[in-house]
């Protein structure tokens, strides 16, 4: 055997490149054949799959390390954010609408509006015609957004507002006809157009919730503008319609009230009235608002006095208080043998009634 050959019969000194290439090709074919039959390989060598697994683990670890670092930065950014402030004006104007006594504030940069001037203002509902009811004042920003005065009303604006009233009357008739056609349980009260006729508001009263989706579709196809259906309560209805109260004067809600306070039956008890709901109710069917107006005065007049049906002693005898008139300062006391009508001063001389 030649010394240049090894134990495998391959010459080291004179290698045969063709033979080596053929052997390498055979080894690669065997390796591929083994991989196809091996269930773990899926046609890919082990070296590549082993190299990808640690890279994926490294990426997952990097993501897990980055997440907790991003959260406090995000919270810090939100904490430092500031809410946008409202527009700043030079002056503030006071405006009311139609017959309402409620005053709304609007911003302006010119001091040319005087009490009684008609102005066009921008509201949530759209452009509306209002009237200046108070002299303008210097604007003091409080962070709240205030709508601006668009312009001073022109003859065209006033004419348009008058035409809108006539159009609203016709629209109310059309809407009432649609309600009857659809058989909806709702009572239409009022219709109103915005100044630019881009929106019409229908006000109605209903005892229960009304599904007016079909009504909206019909009204939108007829009027070709935005439609708003607003449900109000019985007190707001009385405020819009108006009327006379039991005192003979115009109802308080339609005369001067802007907001409605809670009226309870205890206010009628403080006035020592008979608890007859029909007599205590107003035009709206609720307890009369005057009970709320007079409640504080009656509480002051009854301060320090005993309650009704309480037992008292008068001239050595026991009596029971059966009636009391705090306005006339008279009280009725009685027992089985006697009935007395006395003034507050006679029965309670220690109490000062001069300021009542």
C-alpha positions as CSV (number, residue, x, y, z in Angstrom):
1,X,0.0,0.0,0.0
2,X,1.2,3.4,-0.9
3,X,2.2,5.6,2.1
4,X,0.2,8.5,0.7
5,X,-3.1,6.6,1.1
6,X,-4.9,6.4,4.4
7,X,-6.9,3.6,5.9
8,X,-10.0,4.4,3.9
9,X,-8.1,4.1,0.7
10,X,-8.2,7.8,-0.1
11,X,-5.0,9.4,-1.3
12,X,-3.9,12.4,0.8
13,X,-1.1,13.5,-1.3
14,X,-3.0,13.3,-4.6
15,X,-6.8,13.9,-3.8
16,X,-9.3,13.3,-6.5
17,X,-11.7,16.3,-6.6
18,X,-14.3,14.6,-8.7
19,X,-14.5,11.7,-6.3
20,X,-14.7,14.0,-3.3
21,X,-17.5,16.0,-5.0
22,X,-19.4,12.8,-5.7
23,X,-19.1,11.6,-2.1
24,X,-20.3,15.0,-0.7
25,X,-23.3,14.9,-3.1
26,X,-24.2,11.4,-1.9
27,X,-24.0,12.4,1.7
28,X,-26.2,15.4,1.1
29,X,-28.8,13.1,-0.7
30,X,-28.8,10.7,2.3
31,X,-29.2,13.6,4.7
32,X,-32.2,14.9,2.8
33,X,-33.7,11.5,2.6
34,X,-33.4,11.0,6.3
35,X,-35.0,14.4,7.0
36,X,-38.0,13.5,4.9
37,X,-38.7,10.4,6.9
38,X,-38.0,12.1,10.2
39,X,-41.2,13.5,11.7
40,X,-39.4,16.3,13.6
41,X,-37.7,18.0,10.6
42,X,-40.5,19.0,8.2
43,X,-38.0,19.2,5.3
44,X,-35.5,21.5,7.1
45,X,-32.2,20.7,8.7
46,X,-31.7,20.6,12.4
47,X,-29.1,23.3,12.5
48,X,-31.4,26.0,11.1
49,X,-34.3,25.1,13.4
50,X,-32.0,25.1,16.4
51,X,-30.6,28.5,15.4
52,X,-34.0,30.1,15.1
53,X,-35.4,29.1,18.5
54,X,-33.0,31.0,20.6
55,X,-33.6,34.1,18.4
56,X,-37.3,34.0,19.0
57,X,-36.8,33.6,22.7
58,X,-34.5,36.6,22.7
59,X,-37.1,38.7,20.9
60,X,-39.8,37.6,23.4
61,X,-37.6,38.6,26.3
62,X,-36.8,41.9,24.7
63,X,-40.6,42.6,24.2
64,X,-41.3,41.7,27.8
65,X,-38.6,44.0,29.0
66,X,-39.8,46.9,26.9
67,X,-43.5,46.8,27.9
68,X,-43.1,47.8,31.5
69,X,-40.9,50.6,30.4
70,X,-43.4,52.0,28.0
71,X,-46.5,52.1,30.3
72,X,-45.3,54.7,32.8
73,X,-44.2,57.0,29.9
74,X,-47.7,56.7,28.4
75,X,-49.4,57.5,31.7
76,X,-47.0,60.4,32.2
77,X,-47.8,61.8,28.8
78,X,-51.6,61.6,29.5
79,X,-51.1,63.2,32.9
80,X,-49.3,66.2,31.5
81,X,-51.9,66.8,28.8
82,X,-54.0,69.9,29.2
83,X,-57.6,70.3,28.1
84,X,-58.2,72.9,25.4
85,X,-59.5,76.1,26.8
86,X,-62.5,77.9,25.4
87,X,-62.2,80.9,23.1
88,X,-61.5,84.2,24.8
89,X,-63.7,87.3,24.0
90,X,-63.4,90.9,25.0
91,X,-67.0,91.2,26.2
92,X,-69.9,89.0,27.4
93,X,-73.5,89.7,26.3
94,X,-76.7,88.6,28.0
95,X,-79.4,87.2,25.6
96,X,-82.9,85.8,26.0
97,X,-85.1,84.0,23.5
98,X,-88.8,84.5,22.6
99,X,-91.0,84.9,25.7
100,X,-88.5,83.1,28.0
101,X,-87.2,84.9,31.0
102,X,-84.1,82.8,31.2
103,X,-80.8,84.7,30.4
104,X,-78.0,83.1,28.4
105,X,-74.5,84.4,28.0
106,X,-72.6,84.8,24.7
107,X,-69.2,86.2,23.8
108,X,-68.4,89.1,21.5
109,X,-65.4,91.2,20.6
110,X,-67.3,94.5,19.9
111,X,-69.1,96.7,22.5
112,X,-71.9,97.8,20.1
113,X,-74.9,95.9,21.5
114,X,-77.5,97.6,23.7
115,X,-80.5,96.5,25.6
116,X,-83.4,95.6,23.3
117,X,-81.2,94.9,20.2
118,X,-82.0,91.8,18.2
119,X,-79.0,89.6,17.6
120,X,-78.3,86.4,15.7
121,X,-76.4,83.9,18.0
122,X,-75.0,80.4,17.5
123,X,-76.5,77.8,19.8
124,X,-76.4,74.0,20.0
125,X,-79.5,73.9,17.9
126,X,-78.1,76.2,15.2
127,X,-78.6,79.9,14.4
128,X,-81.3,81.6,16.5
129,X,-82.7,85.1,17.0
130,X,-82.4,86.5,20.5
131,X,-82.6,89.8,22.3
132,X,-80.1,91.7,24.4
133,X,-81.6,92.0,28.0
134,X,-78.6,93.5,29.8
135,X,-75.6,95.7,29.2
136,X,-72.4,93.9,28.1
137,X,-69.7,93.3,30.6
138,X,-66.0,92.5,30.5
139,X,-65.3,88.9,29.7
140,X,-63.8,86.8,32.4
141,X,-62.7,83.4,31.3
142,X,-63.7,80.5,33.5
143,X,-62.5,77.7,31.2
144,X,-66.0,77.0,29.9
145,X,-66.8,77.2,26.2
146,X,-69.1,80.1,25.3
147,X,-70.9,80.5,21.9
148,X,-70.4,83.7,20.0
149,X,-72.8,86.4,18.8
150,X,-72.8,86.0,15.0
151,X,-74.1,89.5,14.1
152,X,-76.7,92.1,14.8
153,X,-80.1,91.1,13.3
154,X,-80.9,92.7,10.0
155,X,-84.3,93.4,8.4
156,X,-83.9,90.2,6.4
157,X,-83.3,88.2,9.7
158,X,-86.4,89.6,11.3
159,X,-88.5,88.9,8.2
160,X,-87.1,85.3,8.1
161,X,-88.0,84.8,11.7
162,X,-91.6,85.8,11.0
163,X,-91.8,83.5,8.0
164,X,-90.4,80.7,10.2
165,X,-93.3,81.1,12.6
166,X,-95.8,80.7,9.8
167,X,-93.9,77.7,8.4
168,X,-93.8,76.1,11.9
169,X,-97.6,76.3,12.1
170,X,-98.0,74.4,8.9
171,X,-95.3,71.9,9.9
172,X,-97.2,71.3,13.1
173,X,-100.3,70.4,11.2
174,X,-98.4,68.0,8.9
175,X,-96.7,66.3,11.9
176,X,-100.0,66.0,13.7
177,X,-101.5,64.3,10.7
178,X,-98.5,61.9,10.5
179,X,-99.0,61.0,14.2
180,X,-102.7,60.2,13.7
181,X,-101.8,58.1,10.6
182,X,-99.2,56.0,12.5
183,X,-101.4,55.8,15.6
184,X,-98.8,57.1,18.0
185,X,-99.8,57.9,21.6
186,X,-98.2,61.4,21.8
187,X,-99.6,64.9,22.1
188,X,-97.9,67.5,19.9
189,X,-97.4,70.9,21.7
190,X,-95.2,73.1,19.6
191,X,-93.1,73.3,16.4
192,X,-90.2,75.6,15.9
193,X,-87.7,76.3,13.1
194,X,-84.1,77.5,13.6
195,X,-83.3,80.9,11.9
196,X,-81.6,79.3,8.9
197,X,-84.3,76.6,8.6
198,X,-81.7,73.9,8.8
199,X,-83.5,72.2,11.7
200,X,-87.1,71.9,13.0
201,X,-87.9,71.0,16.6
202,X,-91.2,69.3,17.5
203,X,-92.2,69.4,21.2
204,X,-94.6,66.7,22.5
205,X,-96.0,65.2,25.7
206,X,-96.4,61.5,26.2
207,X,-97.2,59.3,29.2
208,X,-94.8,56.5,28.1
209,X,-91.8,56.1,25.8
210,X,-92.8,56.5,22.1
211,X,-91.1,54.6,19.2
212,X,-91.1,57.4,16.6
213,X,-88.6,56.0,14.1
214,X,-91.2,55.7,11.4
215,X,-92.4,59.2,12.1
216,X,-88.9,60.5,11.8
217,X,-88.5,58.9,8.4
218,X,-91.8,60.5,7.1
219,X,-91.0,63.9,8.5
220,X,-87.5,63.9,7.0
221,X,-88.8,62.9,3.6
222,X,-91.3,65.8,3.7
223,X,-89.3,68.7,5.2
224,X,-85.8,67.8,3.8
225,X,-84.0,69.0,6.9
226,X,-82.9,67.9,10.4
227,X,-85.7,66.8,12.6
228,X,-85.7,66.8,16.4
229,X,-88.5,65.3,18.6
230,X,-88.3,66.5,22.2
231,X,-90.4,65.1,24.9
232,X,-91.3,67.3,27.8
233,X,-93.2,66.9,31.2
234,X,-96.6,68.2,32.2
235,X,-95.0,71.2,34.0
236,X,-93.2,72.3,30.8
237,X,-96.4,71.9,28.9
238,X,-98.2,74.3,31.3
239,X,-95.3,76.7,30.9
240,X,-95.7,76.7,27.1
241,X,-99.5,76.8,27.0
242,X,-100.1,79.2,30.0
243,X,-103.3,79.7,31.9
244,X,-104.8,81.1,35.1
245,X,-104.2,79.6,38.6
246,X,-106.6,79.2,41.5
247,X,-105.5,82.6,42.7
248,X,-106.9,84.3,39.6
249,X,-103.5,85.3,38.3
250,X,-101.4,83.9,35.4
251,X,-99.6,80.7,36.3
252,X,-96.2,81.2,37.9
253,X,-94.5,78.8,35.4
254,X,-95.6,80.8,32.4
255,X,-95.1,84.2,34.0
256,X,-91.6,84.1,35.5
257,X,-90.3,80.6,36.3
258,X,-87.3,79.2,34.4
259,X,-86.6,76.0,36.4
260,X,-88.8,73.8,38.5
261,X,-88.0,72.8,42.1
262,X,-89.3,69.7,43.9
263,X,-92.6,70.2,45.6
264,X,-93.5,67.6,48.4
265,X,-96.6,67.0,50.4
266,X,-94.7,68.0,53.6
267,X,-94.9,71.6,52.4
268,X,-98.7,71.4,52.5
269,X,-98.5,69.9,56.0
270,X,-96.3,72.9,57.1
271,X,-99.2,75.2,56.1
272,X,-101.7,73.0,58.0
273,X,-103.7,72.5,54.8
274,X,-106.2,69.6,54.2
275,X,-104.4,67.0,52.2
276,X,-106.8,67.1,49.3
277,X,-104.6,66.4,46.2
278,X,-107.2,67.8,43.8
279,X,-107.2,71.2,45.6
280,X,-103.5,71.2,46.1
281,X,-102.7,70.4,42.4
282,X,-102.2,73.0,39.7
283,X,-103.0,73.1,36.0
284,X,-100.3,70.6,35.3
285,X,-101.7,68.0,37.7
286,X,-98.8,68.3,40.0
287,X,-98.6,70.0,43.4
288,X,-98.7,73.8,43.1
289,X,-95.4,75.6,42.9
290,X,-96.6,78.2,45.4
291,X,-96.3,75.6,48.1
292,X,-92.6,75.7,47.5
293,X,-92.5,79.6,47.5
294,X,-94.3,79.9,50.8
295,X,-92.6,77.0,52.6
296,X,-89.7,78.9,54.1
297,X,-92.1,81.6,55.5
298,X,-94.4,79.1,57.2
299,X,-91.4,77.3,58.7
300,X,-90.3,80.7,60.2
301,X,-93.8,81.4,61.5
302,X,-94.1,78.0,63.2
303,X,-90.6,78.1,64.8
304,X,-90.8,77.2,68.5
305,X,-94.5,76.3,68.4
306,X,-95.8,72.9,69.4
307,X,-97.1,70.5,66.8
308,X,-100.7,69.8,66.0
309,X,-102.7,67.5,68.4
310,X,-100.0,68.0,71.1
311,X,-101.1,68.3,74.8
312,X,-100.7,71.7,76.6
313,X,-101.7,73.1,79.9
314,X,-103.8,76.3,80.1
315,X,-105.2,77.7,83.4
316,X,-104.6,74.5,85.2
317,X,-106.4,72.3,82.7
318,X,-105.1,70.0,79.9
319,X,-106.0,70.9,76.4
320,X,-105.2,69.5,72.9
321,X,-104.3,71.8,70.0
322,X,-106.8,71.0,67.2
323,X,-106.3,74.0,64.9
324,X,-103.8,76.8,64.3
325,X,-103.6,79.8,62.0
326,X,-100.0,81.1,61.9
327,X,-100.9,84.1,59.7
328,X,-103.6,85.4,62.1
329,X,-101.6,84.0,65.1
330,X,-104.7,82.2,66.5
331,X,-105.0,78.7,67.9
332,X,-107.9,76.5,68.8
333,X,-107.6,74.3,71.9
334,X,-110.2,71.9,73.4
335,X,-110.8,69.1,75.8
336,X,-113.9,67.1,76.8
337,X,-115.4,69.9,78.7
338,X,-114.3,73.1,76.9
339,X,-113.2,74.7,73.6
340,X,-111.1,77.8,73.6
341,X,-110.0,80.2,70.7
342,X,-106.9,82.1,71.8
343,X,-104.2,84.3,70.4
344,X,-100.5,83.2,70.4
345,X,-99.6,85.9,72.9
346,X,-102.3,84.7,75.4
347,X,-101.2,81.0,75.1
348,X,-97.4,81.6,74.9
349,X,-96.6,84.9,76.5
350,X,-92.9,84.0,76.8
351,X,-92.4,83.9,73.0
352,X,-91.8,87.1,71.0
353,X,-94.1,87.3,68.0
354,X,-93.3,90.9,67.0
355,X,-91.0,89.8,64.1
356,X,-93.5,87.3,62.7
